[in-house]
């Protein structure tokens, strides 16, 4: 399954292959206690959230992350 900007944060967190890449690209994000609030958000929605900048989440960074993640598929 290919991940896209329409995939949810929860989908990424559930995939054990993805979590290490998530931690590598966005340190501390997966372990953040508030991440569950965003589980239903698509990546597109998450990037648009004002809190995204606190975690270094930008459109370009998420697109690069998705390219890396989809190589695993």
Biopython code that builds the backbone (N, CA, C, O; Angstrom):
import numpy as np
from Bio.PDB.StructureBuilder import StructureBuilder

atoms = [
    (1, "UNK", "N", (0.843, -1.183, 0.000)),
    (1, "UNK", "CA", (0.000, 0.000, 0.000)),
    (1, "UNK", "C", (0.889, 1.247, 0.000)),
    (1, "UNK", "O", (1.774, 1.395, 0.843)),
    (2, "UNK", "N", (0.642, 2.115, -0.937)),
    (2, "UNK", "CA", (1.403, 3.365, -0.998)),
    (2, "UNK", "C", (0.744, 4.402, -0.092)),
    (2, "UNK", "O", (-0.480, 4.530, -0.049)),
    (3, "UNK", "N", (1.575, 5.126, 0.618)),
    (3, "UNK", "CA", (1.080, 6.204, 1.462)),
    (3, "UNK", "C", (1.108, 7.503, 0.664)),
    (3, "UNK", "O", (1.998, 7.726, -0.157)),
    (4, "UNK", "N", (0.114, 8.356, 0.922)),
    (4, "UNK", "CA", (-0.012, 9.631, 0.221)),
    (4, "UNK", "C", (-0.302, 10.732, 1.236)),
    (4, "UNK", "O", (-0.381, 10.475, 2.437)),
    (5, "UNK", "N", (-0.456, 11.934, 0.755)),
    (5, "UNK", "CA", (-0.821, 13.048, 1.623)),
    (5, "UNK", "C", (-2.213, 12.847, 2.212)),
    (5, "UNK", "O", (-2.577, 13.517, 3.179)),
    (6, "UNK", "N", (-2.994, 11.933, 1.641)),
    (6, "UNK", "CA", (-4.331, 11.651, 2.158)),
    (6, "UNK", "C", (-4.338, 10.522, 3.182)),
    (6, "UNK", "O", (-5.376, 10.247, 3.783)),
    (7, "UNK", "N", (-3.198, 9.861, 3.392)),
    (7, "UNK", "CA", (-3.083, 8.843, 4.447)),
    (7, "UNK", "C", (-3.154, 9.549, 5.799)),
    (7, "UNK", "O", (-2.778, 10.714, 5.929)),
    (8, "UNK", "N", (-3.642, 8.820, 6.799)),
    (8, "UNK", "CA", (-3.764, 9.449, 8.115)),
    (8, "UNK", "C", (-2.505, 9.232, 8.954)),
    (8, "UNK", "O", (-1.726, 8.307, 8.725)),
    (9, "UNK", "N", (-2.343, 10.096, 9.908)),
    (9, "UNK", "CA", (-1.247, 9.961, 10.871)),
    (9, "UNK", "C", (-1.373, 8.616, 11.577)),
    (9, "UNK", "O", (-0.370, 7.943, 11.816)),
    (10, "UNK", "N", (-2.592, 8.224, 11.911)),
    (10, "UNK", "CA", (-2.837, 6.948, 12.577)),
    (10, "UNK", "C", (-2.388, 5.763, 11.740)),
    (10, "UNK", "O", (-1.840, 4.798, 12.272)),
    (11, "UNK", "N", (-2.618, 5.828, 10.422)),
    (11, "UNK", "CA", (-2.170, 4.750, 9.529)),
    (11, "UNK", "C", (-0.656, 4.585, 9.616)),
    (11, "UNK", "O", (-0.154, 3.463, 9.679)),
    (12, "UNK", "N", (0.063, 5.689, 9.619)),
    (12, "UNK", "CA", (1.523, 5.639, 9.696)),
    (12, "UNK", "C", (1.984, 5.075, 11.032)),
    (12, "UNK", "O", (2.917, 4.274, 11.083)),
    (13, "UNK", "N", (1.334, 5.490, 12.108)),
    (13, "UNK", "CA", (1.729, 5.042, 13.438)),
    (13, "UNK", "C", (1.479, 3.546, 13.634)),
    (13, "UNK", "O", (2.200, 2.891, 14.387)),
    (14, "UNK", "N", (0.471, 3.008, 12.966)),
    (14, "UNK", "CA", (0.144, 1.591, 13.102)),
    (14, "UNK", "C", (1.121, 0.686, 12.358)),
    (14, "UNK", "O", (1.267, -0.487, 12.700)),
    (15, "UNK", "N", (1.784, 1.225, 11.351)),
    (15, "UNK", "CA", (2.680, 0.427, 10.513)),
    (15, "UNK", "C", (4.060, 0.376, 11.162)),
    (15, "UNK", "O", (4.788, 1.368, 11.164)),
    (16, "UNK", "N", (4.412, -0.775, 11.708)),
    (16, "UNK", "CA", (5.678, -0.935, 12.423)),
    (16, "UNK", "C", (6.911, -0.645, 11.584)),
    (16, "UNK", "O", (7.953, -0.280, 12.126)),
    (17, "UNK", "N", (6.809, -0.803, 10.266)),
    (17, "UNK", "CA", (7.945, -0.498, 9.387)),
    (17, "UNK", "C", (8.192, 1.004, 9.288)),
    (17, "UNK", "O", (9.310, 1.444, 9.024)),
    (18, "UNK", "N", (7.156, 1.768, 9.499)),
    (18, "UNK", "CA", (7.209, 3.215, 9.288)),
    (18, "UNK", "C", (7.690, 3.965, 10.526)),
    (18, "UNK", "O", (8.351, 4.996, 10.410)),
    (19, "UNK", "N", (7.369, 3.464, 11.678)),
    (19, "UNK", "CA", (7.664, 4.188, 12.926)),
    (19, "UNK", "C", (9.135, 4.607, 13.044)),
    (19, "UNK", "O", (9.394, 5.749, 13.421)),
    (20, "UNK", "N", (10.119, 3.734, 12.738)),
    (20, "UNK", "CA", (11.513, 4.180, 12.822)),
    (20, "UNK", "C", (11.821, 5.345, 11.866)),
    (20, "UNK", "O", (12.596, 6.241, 12.202)),
    (21, "UNK", "N", (11.212, 5.324, 10.681)),
    (21, "UNK", "CA", (11.418, 6.423, 9.737)),
    (21, "UNK", "C", (10.738, 7.694, 10.224)),
    (21, "UNK", "O", (11.236, 8.800, 10.015)),
    (22, "UNK", "N", (9.609, 7.523, 10.869)),
    (22, "UNK", "CA", (8.901, 8.666, 11.440)),
    (22, "UNK", "C", (9.764, 9.321, 12.512)),
    (22, "UNK", "O", (9.899, 10.544, 12.553)),
    (23, "UNK", "N", (10.347, 8.494, 13.380)),
    (23, "UNK", "CA", (11.214, 9.015, 14.443)),
    (23, "UNK", "C", (12.478, 9.661, 13.874)),
    (23, "UNK", "O", (12.968, 10.657, 14.406)),
    (24, "UNK", "N", (12.992, 9.094, 12.803)),
    (24, "UNK", "CA", (14.200, 9.632, 12.183)),
    (24, "UNK", "C", (13.932, 10.992, 11.523)),
    (24, "UNK", "O", (14.745, 11.910, 11.627)),
    (25, "UNK", "N", (12.796, 11.110, 10.851)),
    (25, "UNK", "CA", (12.483, 12.335, 10.119)),
    (25, "UNK", "C", (11.834, 13.411, 10.986)),
    (25, "UNK", "O", (11.989, 14.604, 10.726)),
    (26, "UNK", "N", (11.116, 12.985, 12.004)),
    (26, "UNK", "CA", (10.404, 13.919, 12.885)),
    (26, "UNK", "C", (10.639, 13.497, 14.328)),
    (26, "UNK", "O", (9.733, 12.966, 14.971)),
    (27, "UNK", "N", (11.850, 13.729, 14.850)),
    (27, "UNK", "CA", (12.216, 13.263, 16.196)),
    (27, "UNK", "C", (11.217, 13.696, 17.274)),
    (27, "UNK", "O", (10.835, 14.863, 17.372)),
    (28, "UNK", "N", (10.814, 12.712, 18.074)),
    (28, "UNK", "CA", (9.926, 12.981, 19.199)),
    (28, "UNK", "C", (8.449, 13.004, 18.862)),
    (28, "UNK", "O", (7.609, 13.019, 19.762)),
    (29, "UNK", "N", (8.120, 13.006, 17.583)),
    (29, "UNK", "CA", (6.716, 13.129, 17.199)),
    (29, "UNK", "C", (5.901, 11.907, 17.606)),
    (29, "UNK", "O", (4.849, 12.053, 18.228)),
    (30, "UNK", "N", (6.357, 10.723, 17.273)),
    (30, "UNK", "CA", (5.591, 9.512, 17.563)),
    (30, "UNK", "C", (5.408, 9.286, 19.061)),
    (30, "UNK", "O", (4.403, 8.716, 19.484)),
    (31, "UNK", "N", (6.374, 9.731, 19.864)),
    (31, "UNK", "CA", (6.293, 9.541, 21.314)),
    (31, "UNK", "C", (5.530, 10.662, 22.021)),
    (31, "UNK", "O", (5.256, 10.563, 23.217)),
    (32, "UNK", "N", (5.192, 11.704, 21.307)),
    (32, "UNK", "CA", (4.496, 12.835, 21.908)),
    (32, "UNK", "C", (3.110, 12.399, 22.374)),
    (32, "UNK", "O", (2.360, 11.813, 21.593)),
    (33, "UNK", "N", (2.754, 12.673, 23.632)),
    (33, "UNK", "CA", (1.454, 12.245, 24.150)),
    (33, "UNK", "C", (0.267, 12.866, 23.400)),
    (33, "UNK", "O", (-0.840, 12.332, 23.461)),
    (34, "UNK", "N", (0.475, 13.956, 22.712)),
    (34, "UNK", "CA", (-0.610, 14.624, 21.993)),
    (34, "UNK", "C", (-0.821, 14.071, 20.583)),
    (34, "UNK", "O", (-1.752, 14.484, 19.892)),
    (35, "UNK", "N", (0.035, 13.142, 20.151)),
    (35, "UNK", "CA", (-0.068, 12.624, 18.789)),
    (35, "UNK", "C", (-1.413, 11.954, 18.532)),
    (35, "UNK", "O", (-1.901, 11.965, 17.402)),
    (36, "UNK", "N", (-2.020, 11.370, 19.565)),
    (36, "UNK", "CA", (-3.311, 10.699, 19.372)),
    (36, "UNK", "C", (-4.399, 11.670, 18.908)),
    (36, "UNK", "O", (-5.361, 11.263, 18.257)),
    (37, "UNK", "N", (-4.247, 12.943, 19.242)),
    (37, "UNK", "CA", (-5.217, 13.952, 18.788)),
    (37, "UNK", "C", (-5.202, 14.080, 17.268)),
    (37, "UNK", "O", (-6.193, 14.490, 16.664)),
    (38, "UNK", "N", (-4.074, 13.726, 16.652)),
    (38, "UNK", "CA", (-3.909, 13.905, 15.216)),
    (38, "UNK", "C", (-4.048, 12.600, 14.436)),
    (38, "UNK", "O", (-3.877, 12.597, 13.217)),
    (39, "UNK", "N", (-4.351, 11.503, 15.107)),
    (39, "UNK", "CA", (-4.408, 10.195, 14.451)),
    (39, "UNK", "C", (-5.388, 10.172, 13.282)),
    (39, "UNK", "O", (-5.128, 9.502, 12.283)),
    (40, "UNK", "N", (-6.475, 10.868, 13.380)),
    (40, "UNK", "CA", (-7.465, 10.895, 12.314)),
    (40, "UNK", "C", (-7.186, 11.912, 11.221)),
    (40, "UNK", "O", (-7.886, 11.946, 10.209)),
    (41, "UNK", "N", (-6.172, 12.736, 11.416)),
    (41, "UNK", "CA", (-5.824, 13.750, 10.421)),
    (41, "UNK", "C", (-5.106, 13.110, 9.240)),
    (41, "UNK", "O", (-4.273, 12.223, 9.421)),
    (42, "UNK", "N", (-5.426, 13.554, 8.049)),
    (42, "UNK", "CA", (-4.616, 13.170, 6.899)),
    (42, "UNK", "C", (-3.296, 13.937, 7.025)),
    (42, "UNK", "O", (-3.212, 14.925, 7.753)),
    (43, "UNK", "N", (-2.280, 13.478, 6.319)),
    (43, "UNK", "CA", (-1.008, 14.199, 6.345)),
    (43, "UNK", "C", (-1.200, 15.613, 5.807)),
    (43, "UNK", "O", (-0.557, 16.554, 6.272)),
    (44, "UNK", "N", (-2.076, 15.754, 4.837)),
    (44, "UNK", "CA", (-2.377, 17.084, 4.274)),
    (44, "UNK", "C", (-2.921, 18.014, 5.361)),
    (44, "UNK", "O", (-2.514, 19.171, 5.466)),
    (45, "UNK", "N", (-3.839, 17.492, 6.159)),
    (45, "UNK", "CA", (-4.416, 18.289, 7.252)),
    (45, "UNK", "C", (-3.361, 18.596, 8.315)),
    (45, "UNK", "O", (-3.303, 19.706, 8.842)),
    (46, "UNK", "N", (-2.531, 17.600, 8.621)),
    (46, "UNK", "CA", (-1.504, 17.783, 9.647)),
    (46, "UNK", "C", (-0.515, 18.867, 9.244)),
    (46, "UNK", "O", (-0.120, 19.683, 10.077)),
    (47, "UNK", "N", (-0.112, 18.886, 7.984)),
    (47, "UNK", "CA", (0.832, 19.902, 7.503)),
    (47, "UNK", "C", (0.226, 21.298, 7.634)),
    (47, "UNK", "O", (0.931, 22.266, 7.919)),
    (48, "UNK", "N", (-1.075, 21.390, 7.426)),
    (48, "UNK", "CA", (-1.747, 22.681, 7.507)),
    (48, "UNK", "C", (-2.020, 23.152, 8.926)),
    (48, "UNK", "O", (-2.423, 24.297, 9.126)),
    (49, "UNK", "N", (-1.809, 22.294, 9.908)),
    (49, "UNK", "CA", (-2.068, 22.646, 11.300)),
    (49, "UNK", "C", (-0.972, 23.578, 11.819)),
    (49, "UNK", "O", (0.207, 23.344, 11.551)),
    (50, "UNK", "N", (-1.337, 24.626, 12.554)),
    (50, "UNK", "CA", (-0.336, 25.551, 13.086)),
    (50, "UNK", "C", (0.708, 24.894, 13.996)),
    (50, "UNK", "O", (1.821, 25.405, 14.114)),
    (51, "UNK", "N", (0.372, 23.782, 14.634)),
    (51, "UNK", "CA", (1.330, 23.098, 15.496)),
    (51, "UNK", "C", (2.408, 22.352, 14.717)),
    (51, "UNK", "O", (3.437, 21.987, 15.284)),
    (52, "UNK", "N", (2.185, 22.123, 13.428)),
    (52, "UNK", "CA", (3.119, 21.353, 12.610)),
    (52, "UNK", "C", (4.520, 21.966, 12.620)),
    (52, "UNK", "O", (5.514, 21.241, 12.659)),
    (53, "UNK", "N", (4.600, 23.271, 12.586)),
    (53, "UNK", "CA", (5.901, 23.942, 12.546)),
    (53, "UNK", "C", (6.745, 23.632, 13.779)),
    (53, "UNK", "O", (7.973, 23.602, 13.693)),
    (54, "UNK", "N", (6.105, 23.401, 14.922)),
    (54, "UNK", "CA", (6.840, 23.076, 16.152)),
    (54, "UNK", "C", (7.628, 21.779, 16.010)),
    (54, "UNK", "O", (8.646, 21.588, 16.675)),
    (55, "UNK", "N", (7.153, 20.892, 15.144)),
    (55, "UNK", "CA", (7.792, 19.597, 14.952)),
    (55, "UNK", "C", (8.576, 19.525, 13.648)),
    (55, "UNK", "O", (9.028, 18.452, 13.248)),
    (56, "UNK", "N", (8.734, 20.658, 12.991)),
    (56, "UNK", "CA", (9.480, 20.689, 11.745)),
    (56, "UNK", "C", (8.736, 20.022, 10.599)),
    (56, "UNK", "O", (9.350, 19.543, 9.647)),
    (57, "UNK", "N", (7.437, 19.993, 10.692)),
    (57, "UNK", "CA", (6.620, 19.349, 9.673)),
    (57, "UNK", "C", (6.249, 20.377, 8.611)),
    (57, "UNK", "O", (5.488, 21.312, 8.860)),
    (58, "UNK", "N", (6.806, 20.180, 7.430)),
    (58, "UNK", "CA", (6.504, 21.034, 6.286)),
    (58, "UNK", "C", (6.031, 20.160, 5.132)),
    (58, "UNK", "O", (6.232, 18.946, 5.136)),
    (59, "UNK", "N", (5.417, 20.773, 4.172)),
    (59, "UNK", "CA", (4.955, 20.041, 2.987)),
    (59, "UNK", "C", (6.121, 19.311, 2.324)),
    (59, "UNK", "O", (6.012, 18.129, 2.000)),
    (60, "UNK", "N", (7.224, 20.007, 2.126)),
    (60, "UNK", "CA", (8.385, 19.405, 1.454)),
    (60, "UNK", "C", (8.956, 18.242, 2.253)),
    (60, "UNK", "O", (9.329, 17.217, 1.681)),
    (61, "UNK", "N", (9.027, 18.395, 3.564)),
    (61, "UNK", "CA", (9.591, 17.337, 4.393)),
    (61, "UNK", "C", (8.683, 16.099, 4.406)),
    (61, "UNK", "O", (9.168, 14.968, 4.389)),
    (62, "UNK", "N", (7.390, 16.320, 4.437)),
    (62, "UNK", "CA", (6.446, 15.198, 4.422)),
    (62, "UNK", "C", (6.501, 14.480, 3.070)),
    (62, "UNK", "O", (6.440, 13.252, 3.020)),
    (63, "UNK", "N", (6.613, 15.230, 1.991)),
    (63, "UNK", "CA", (6.706, 14.603, 0.675)),
    (63, "UNK", "C", (7.982, 13.763, 0.559)),
    (63, "UNK", "O", (7.947, 12.669, -0.003)),
    (64, "UNK", "N", (9.099, 14.258, 1.081)),
    (64, "UNK", "CA", (10.352, 13.494, 1.077)),
    (64, "UNK", "C", (10.206, 12.245, 1.943)),
    (64, "UNK", "O", (10.676, 11.170, 1.571)),
    (65, "UNK", "N", (9.558, 12.388, 3.093)),
    (65, "UNK", "CA", (9.297, 11.266, 3.988)),
    (65, "UNK", "C", (8.458, 10.198, 3.276)),
    (65, "UNK", "O", (8.767, 9.009, 3.357)),
    (66, "UNK", "N", (7.401, 10.621, 2.580)),
    (66, "UNK", "CA", (6.542, 9.686, 1.865)),
    (66, "UNK", "C", (7.314, 8.936, 0.773)),
    (66, "UNK", "O", (7.101, 7.741, 0.571)),
    (67, "UNK", "N", (8.188, 9.621, 0.089)),
    (67, "UNK", "CA", (9.007, 8.961, -0.941)),
    (67, "UNK", "C", (9.860, 7.864, -0.313)),
    (67, "UNK", "O", (10.005, 6.779, -0.876)),
    (68, "UNK", "N", (10.422, 8.155, 0.859)),
    (68, "UNK", "CA", (11.249, 7.176, 1.570)),
    (68, "UNK", "C", (10.393, 6.011, 2.060)),
    (68, "UNK", "O", (10.780, 4.851, 1.922)),
    (69, "UNK", "N", (9.243, 6.317, 2.625)),
    (69, "UNK", "CA", (8.340, 5.299, 3.154)),
    (69, "UNK", "C", (7.836, 4.386, 2.047)),
    (69, "UNK", "O", (7.756, 3.172, 2.236)),
    (70, "UNK", "N", (7.504, 4.941, 0.921)),
    (70, "UNK", "CA", (6.936, 4.141, -0.160)),
    (70, "UNK", "C", (7.959, 3.243, -0.837)),
    (70, "UNK", "O", (7.587, 2.357, -1.607)),
    (71, "UNK", "N", (9.224, 3.453, -0.568)),
    (71, "UNK", "CA", (10.251, 2.525, -1.054)),
    (71, "UNK", "C", (10.163, 1.194, -0.300)),
    (71, "UNK", "O", (10.622, 0.168, -0.802)),
    (72, "UNK", "N", (9.588, 1.206, 0.878)),
    (72, "UNK", "CA", (9.436, -0.005, 1.689)),
    (72, "UNK", "C", (8.326, -0.905, 1.167)),
    (72, "UNK", "O", (8.323, -2.113, 1.404)),
    (73, "UNK", "N", (7.391, -0.304, 0.459)),
    (73, "UNK", "CA", (6.208, -1.057, -0.005)),
    (73, "UNK", "C", (6.538, -2.032, -1.114)),
    (73, "UNK", "O", (5.652, -2.732, -1.604)),
]
sb = StructureBuilder()
sb.init_structure("model")
sb.init_model(0)
sb.init_chain("A")
sb.init_seg("    ")
for serial, (resi, resn, name, xyz) in enumerate(atoms, 1):
    if name == "N":
        sb.init_residue(resn, " ", resi, " ")
    sb.init_atom(name, np.array(xyz, "f"), 0.0, 1.0, " ", f" {name:<3s}", serial, name[0])
structure = sb.get_structure()
